[in-house]
Amino acid sequence: MNLSNLQQLKKSRLIHLCMAITFFTSGVIVNFIQGVLYFTLRPFNRKIYRKINWYLCCTIYSELVFLGDWWSGSKIFMYIDKEEFDKYYGKEHAYCVMNHTYEIDWLIGWMICDRIHLLGNCKAYAKKVIQYVPILGWAWKFSEFVFLERSFDKDKEIINKQITELAEHPDPIWLLLFPEGTRFTQKKHEISLEFARKHNLPELKHHLLPRTKGFIASLPPMKGKIPAIYDIELAFKEDAPFKPTITNMLFGKPLDAHIYMKRILMDEVPETEEEREKFLRDMFIRKDKLKDSFIKTGDFFATSGIARVEPFLLPRRVHPVMNMTFWSISTVVPISYYLIKLLFSGELLYFSIGASIIGAFFVLLNKTIGMSEIRKGSSYGADTTAKKTQ
């Protein structure tokens, strides 16, 4: 098959339907297993439950990693000391602080975690409502994600309880925080700048001003248990041929992600609340310098004043292909057989049922993609009242 035919195949809605059938059907099966274990095994032996759940989460997430790594052929360039990367990353608990700019920033994080054998233990802060969303939301609920209500009085207790439990995890975990609270848009950026000027805070060119309360509330239960903070900055070149979106990945368009990562020892974080606020804001000032340099020159370090680190390409693994192949055969083959029988039964009722099932899979696919689209993002940060939670 030549390259042109392969590209046409990746645009096929029939292939996309097969991928949707695979993801949603396998997801429901895995969610069911997770739910049974959550209510039967977890209360009696949390360690074994977590070990098993690692594989269950991994098999769901890996289907989306396949989309990025193999279907679209995207690449990840890491800007980090290679010796430090090999020694620590994937081998310790970490508190990851990342910019929230793109539709696929979370997926790039999963692609990195898959490469360092940490995919099943990716954790994050998420809106409480997400835990009710089938497949990913349910998987996150069964995986002890930190679900927040965006009411700090309530969230402070949740954060303390959840992180205390997560820090006791038997295997390394990465807990991801987007301190900006919402994805970057021009409107939200203008409001962020207005707030910064009003309160004499740093004005960031390419990021929203970070919310400090959640970051600070997370530190006490981490003390002595989580050794490091990972400062992560993700960027895509402005003149790249394809925008970093889930839709472009679904259509097989390759993307090049550039990731700067810096390991900061937890012992280096100051003790007082005021100093910790400054610590996080200083981190975002560095991020802004890196991003500004990258936008202007295509290089994180040319004008940022940050010490240069030579990039290396993080190689993909074959496991997502094996996982996707298993679930595709297990789900698409039997479901396709029954759909064909319904569609060609000669009965209008059966035809309608078959067509409705196919339509439902497409709706689920579009809804899932929509959850990551910036234009459909939350209004959090898009009004001045939200800024009071800084």
VENRALIN-V373776 format. One record per run of one state. SS is the DSSP state (helix for helix, strand for strand, loop for the rest). FROM is the first residue (numbers start at 1). TO is the last residue. If there is no record, write none. Layout:
ss from to
SS FROM TO
SS FROM TO
//
This chain:
ss from to
loop 1 2
helix 3 10
loop 11 12
helix 13 40
loop 41 45
helix 46 71
loop 72 74
strand 75 79
loop 80 81
helix 82 88
loop 89 93
strand 94 98
loop 99 104
helix 105 115
loop 116 118
helix 119 121
strand 122 127
helix 128 132
loop 133 135
helix 136 142
loop 143 145
strand 146 148
loop 149 151
helix 152 166
loop 167 173
strand 174 177
loop 178 185
helix 186 198
loop 199 212
helix 213 222
loop 223 227
strand 228 235
loop 236 245
helix 246 250
loop 251 255
strand 256 265
helix 266 268
loop 269 272
helix 273 297
loop 298 310
strand 311 313
loop 314 318
helix 319 343
loop 344 347
helix 348 372
loop 373 373
helix 374 376
loop 377 385
helix 386 389
loop 390 390
//
